[in-house]
Amino acid sequence: MLFKPKNIAQDKWKHFLVGIAMAIAFQLGGSWLLHVSLPQLLLVNILLVIAIAYGFELFSLVTGKGHYEVMDAVATLIGGLIGMTLIVGLNLF
């Protein structure tokens, strides 16, 4: 990455990038499978990103496998918002 502040942990960047990829996949797949308006598609996609990101953190907490950290889910959510913004921006051109 060109801009990578040193105070953000490496695993947060991984969650951030996964959030971008996940949101792009949901946005493209959702627009192909669901025939709804853009605001409805965005709502469905953001709910999916939140559910999956926090769901993995809850899974780590309940099973003890992995490391439970809410900021990982927040990094995924931020990446997801950016990924959805990229696709919507490309669709507007």
Secondary structure, 3 states (H helix, E strand, C coil): CCCCCCCCCHHHHHHHHHHHHHHHHHHHHHHHHCCCCHHHHHHHHHHHHHHHHHHHHHHHHHHCCCCCCHHHHHHHHHHHHHHHHHHHHHHHC
